[in-house]
Amino acid sequence: MKRIRTFIAAIMALMLWTPGAQAQRFDRGYDMSQPVSFVEKGTWMVGGTANYSLHNMDNYSFLVIDKINSIGYGLSVSPAFCYMVKDNMGFGLRVDYDRNMFKLDNASIDVADVGLEIKDYHAIGHKFKGAAIMRNYLPLGNSRRFAMVNETQLSVGIGQGKVVDGHNQDNVAGSYETSTSFGINLCPGMMAFASDHFAVEFSVNMLGFNISNTRQIHNQVAEGSRTSTSVNFRVNVLSVGFGIYYYL
């Protein structure tokens, strides 16, 4: 029995011991001991993103909804600046402003011989958010034109909005809302220099933690509130952002 235990121990020792295993190193090409200076220390970055959308429906039909007459718009701007405290890393500030409006004159819904009409509905709101940001750049190999970039955001926001339902002219109903929010988000992406100073970039809000609280007053009488917490770790196609930045 003793010889069997000794034999098993010897076999296990041979399986665990491989000559030169400790000295072997697999190089995957990510040696950051001497990283390329993609964005040099002392560089300023300014730029941002912006988008605007407008819709106008005139007697439009969609699925079970007929005779849609509405108009609306959405506006979003997000300027930012950043200072590189060392090569490939910088700190700065980003400001977001969003405004949207939707006005529905009338729409009819007909499902299984049950009809419903909506008219004189109006909603408008805007949000303001400020975020402290940290940007990290990882050049692709030895390239000085293409790089991966990640922006970490610590944000605080406020917003206002109102909704008016005027289908009953003798009893117009309305709600007023105020909101506050807090969030931590990671936005990885890719960037490329189109010239020595101009760069284009796209990023995705992929990982984040957000808390928001909304307080509502209905008809200046009834009060209500809503609190929401979200943690996301996914790629949302609708959150892909494109921007133009200038480095000087």
C-alpha positions as CSV (number, residue, x, y, z in Angstrom):
1,M,0.0,0.0,0.0
2,K,2.9,2.3,0.8
3,R,4.4,1.7,-2.6
4,I,1.1,2.5,-4.3
5,R,0.9,5.9,-2.5
6,T,4.5,6.7,-3.4
7,F,3.9,5.8,-7.1
8,I,0.7,8.0,-7.2
9,A,2.6,10.9,-5.6
10,A,5.4,10.6,-8.1
11,I,2.9,10.6,-11.1
12,M,1.2,13.8,-9.7
13,A,4.5,15.5,-9.3
14,L,5.5,14.7,-12.9
15,M,2.1,16.1,-14.1
16,L,2.5,19.3,-12.2
17,W,6.1,19.9,-13.2
18,T,6.9,21.1,-16.7
19,P,10.4,22.1,-17.6
20,G,10.6,25.9,-18.3
21,A,6.9,26.5,-17.6
22,Q,7.6,29.2,-15.1
23,A,9.9,31.0,-17.6
24,Q,7.5,30.9,-20.5
25,R,5.6,34.1,-21.3
26,F,3.0,34.4,-24.0
27,D,3.2,37.8,-25.7
28,R,-0.2,39.0,-26.9
29,G,1.1,42.4,-28.1
30,Y,-0.2,44.5,-25.2
31,D,3.1,45.6,-23.6
32,M,2.3,48.9,-22.0
33,S,5.7,49.4,-20.4
34,Q,6.4,52.0,-23.1
35,P,3.0,53.1,-24.4
36,V,2.7,55.3,-27.5
37,S,1.9,58.9,-26.6
38,F,-1.3,59.2,-28.6
39,V,-2.5,62.4,-26.8
40,E,0.4,64.2,-25.1
41,K,0.4,65.7,-21.6
42,G,-0.8,69.3,-21.5
43,T,-3.1,69.0,-24.5
44,W,-6.6,70.5,-24.4
45,M,-9.6,68.8,-26.0
46,V,-12.8,70.7,-26.8
47,G,-15.8,69.5,-28.8
48,G,-19.0,67.5,-28.4
49,T,-22.1,66.1,-30.0
50,A,-25.4,67.5,-31.2
51,N,-28.6,66.2,-32.8
52,Y,-32.0,67.5,-33.8
53,S,-35.1,65.7,-35.0
54,L,-38.5,66.9,-36.2
55,H,-41.7,65.1,-37.1
56,N,-45.0,66.2,-38.5
57,M,-47.9,63.7,-39.1
58,D,-50.9,64.7,-41.1
59,N,-53.8,62.2,-41.1
60,Y,-51.3,59.4,-40.7
61,S,-52.2,55.7,-39.8
62,F,-50.1,53.2,-37.9
63,L,-51.4,49.7,-37.1
64,V,-54.6,50.2,-35.2
65,I,-54.1,54.0,-34.8
66,D,-55.8,56.1,-37.5
67,K,-56.0,59.8,-38.3
68,I,-52.9,60.9,-36.4
69,N,-52.2,64.6,-36.5
70,S,-49.2,65.6,-34.5
71,I,-46.0,67.6,-34.4
72,G,-42.9,67.3,-32.3
73,Y,-39.2,67.8,-32.0
74,G,-36.1,66.7,-30.1
75,L,-33.0,68.6,-29.4
76,S,-29.8,67.4,-27.7
77,V,-26.4,69.1,-27.3
78,S,-23.4,67.8,-25.3
79,P,-20.3,70.1,-25.3
80,A,-17.2,68.9,-23.4
81,F,-13.7,69.9,-22.6
82,C,-10.8,68.0,-21.2
83,Y,-7.2,68.6,-20.1
84,M,-4.5,65.9,-20.4
85,V,-2.8,65.6,-17.0
86,K,-0.5,62.9,-18.5
87,D,0.0,61.1,-21.7
88,N,-3.2,59.3,-22.8
89,M,-5.2,60.4,-19.8
90,G,-7.2,63.5,-19.1
91,F,-9.9,65.1,-16.8
92,G,-12.6,67.5,-17.7
93,L,-16.3,68.4,-17.8
94,R,-19.2,67.5,-20.0
95,V,-22.6,69.3,-20.1
96,D,-25.7,67.8,-21.6
97,Y,-28.9,69.6,-22.5
98,D,-32.0,67.8,-23.9
99,R,-35.3,69.3,-24.9
100,N,-38.3,67.7,-26.4
101,M,-41.9,68.6,-27.4
102,F,-44.9,66.5,-28.6
103,K,-48.3,67.9,-29.6
104,L,-51.1,65.6,-30.6
105,D,-54.1,67.2,-32.1
106,N,-56.1,64.0,-32.5
107,A,-55.8,60.2,-33.0
108,S,-58.3,57.4,-33.2
109,I,-57.8,53.8,-32.0
110,D,-60.1,51.0,-33.2
111,V,-59.6,47.5,-31.7
112,A,-62.3,44.8,-31.9
113,D,-65.1,47.3,-32.6
114,V,-64.0,49.4,-29.6
115,G,-63.2,52.9,-30.5
116,L,-61.1,55.4,-28.6
117,E,-60.2,59.0,-29.5
118,I,-57.4,61.0,-28.1
119,K,-57.0,64.7,-28.8
120,D,-55.5,68.0,-27.6
121,Y,-52.5,66.3,-25.8
122,H,-49.4,68.4,-25.3
123,A,-46.1,67.5,-23.6
124,I,-42.9,69.4,-23.3
125,G,-39.8,69.0,-21.1
126,H,-36.1,69.7,-20.8
127,K,-33.2,68.3,-18.9
128,F,-29.8,69.6,-17.9
129,K,-26.9,67.4,-16.8
130,G,-23.3,68.1,-15.8
131,A,-20.7,65.4,-15.5
132,A,-17.1,65.2,-14.4
133,I,-15.2,63.0,-16.9
134,M,-12.0,61.1,-17.1
135,R,-10.8,60.0,-20.5
136,N,-8.3,57.2,-21.2
137,Y,-6.8,56.5,-24.6
138,L,-5.3,53.1,-25.8
139,P,-3.6,53.4,-29.2
140,L,-4.0,50.5,-31.6
141,G,-0.4,49.2,-31.8
142,N,2.0,52.0,-32.7
143,S,-0.7,54.0,-34.5
144,R,-0.9,57.7,-33.8
145,R,-4.2,58.0,-35.7
146,F,-6.5,55.3,-34.4
147,A,-7.2,54.5,-30.7
148,M,-9.7,53.0,-28.3
149,V,-11.0,55.5,-25.8
150,N,-13.1,55.2,-22.7
151,E,-14.9,58.0,-20.9
152,T,-15.9,57.6,-17.3
153,Q,-18.7,60.0,-16.2
154,L,-19.9,61.0,-12.8
155,S,-23.0,63.0,-13.5
156,V,-25.8,65.0,-11.7
157,G,-28.9,66.2,-13.5
158,I,-32.1,68.2,-13.1
159,G,-35.2,68.4,-15.3
160,Q,-38.6,69.9,-15.7
161,G,-41.7,69.0,-17.8
162,K,-45.4,69.4,-18.1
163,V,-48.2,67.5,-19.7
164,V,-51.6,69.1,-20.7
165,D,-54.7,67.2,-21.6
166,G,-57.2,69.6,-23.1
167,H,-59.7,67.3,-24.8
168,N,-62.3,68.5,-22.3
169,Q,-62.3,72.3,-22.7
170,D,-64.4,72.7,-19.6
171,N,-62.0,70.7,-17.4
172,V,-58.4,71.0,-18.7
173,A,-56.1,68.6,-16.8
174,G,-52.4,69.1,-16.5
175,S,-49.3,67.8,-14.6
176,Y,-46.0,69.4,-13.8
177,E,-42.9,67.4,-13.0
178,T,-39.4,68.1,-11.6
179,S,-36.7,65.5,-11.6
180,T,-33.2,64.9,-10.3
181,S,-30.7,62.2,-11.3
182,F,-27.3,60.8,-10.4
183,G,-25.2,58.4,-12.4
184,I,-21.9,56.7,-13.0
185,N,-21.3,55.5,-16.5
186,L,-18.5,54.0,-18.6
187,C,-18.6,54.9,-22.3
188,P,-16.0,53.0,-24.4
189,G,-15.6,53.7,-28.1
190,M,-13.2,54.3,-31.0
191,M,-11.6,57.5,-32.4
192,A,-9.6,58.5,-35.4
193,F,-7.7,61.7,-36.2
194,A,-9.0,63.2,-39.5
195,S,-6.1,65.7,-39.4
196,D,-3.4,66.8,-37.0
197,H,-6.0,68.3,-34.6
198,F,-9.5,67.2,-35.6
199,A,-10.8,63.8,-34.5
200,V,-14.1,62.0,-35.0
201,E,-15.3,59.6,-32.3
202,F,-18.1,57.2,-31.6
203,S,-18.9,55.7,-28.1
204,V,-21.5,53.5,-26.4
205,N,-23.0,54.0,-22.9
206,M,-22.4,50.3,-22.1
207,L,-22.0,50.1,-18.3
208,G,-23.6,52.3,-15.8
209,F,-25.5,52.9,-12.5
210,N,-28.3,55.5,-12.4
211,I,-30.7,56.8,-9.8
212,S,-33.5,59.3,-10.6
213,N,-36.4,60.8,-8.6
214,T,-39.4,62.6,-10.1
215,R,-42.0,64.6,-8.2
216,Q,-45.3,65.4,-9.9
217,I,-48.1,67.9,-9.1
218,H,-51.4,67.1,-10.9
219,N,-53.8,70.0,-11.4
220,Q,-51.9,71.9,-8.7
221,V,-53.6,69.7,-6.1
222,A,-52.5,66.0,-6.1
223,E,-48.9,65.2,-5.6
224,G,-47.0,62.1,-6.5
225,S,-43.4,60.8,-6.9
226,R,-41.5,58.1,-8.8
227,T,-38.0,56.8,-8.0
228,S,-36.1,54.5,-10.3
229,T,-32.7,52.7,-10.1
230,S,-31.0,51.0,-13.0
231,V,-27.8,49.1,-13.6
232,N,-27.0,48.2,-17.2
233,F,-24.3,46.1,-18.8
234,R,-25.4,45.9,-22.4
235,V,-24.9,47.6,-25.8
236,N,-27.8,49.7,-26.7
237,V,-27.8,50.7,-30.3
238,L,-29.9,53.8,-29.5
239,S,-27.2,55.1,-27.1
240,V,-24.4,55.2,-29.7
241,G,-23.1,58.7,-29.9
242,F,-20.9,60.4,-32.6
243,G,-18.8,63.5,-31.9
244,I,-16.2,65.8,-33.3
245,Y,-13.3,67.0,-31.1
246,Y,-10.4,69.4,-31.5
247,Y,-7.1,68.9,-29.7
248,L,-4.8,71.8,-29.2
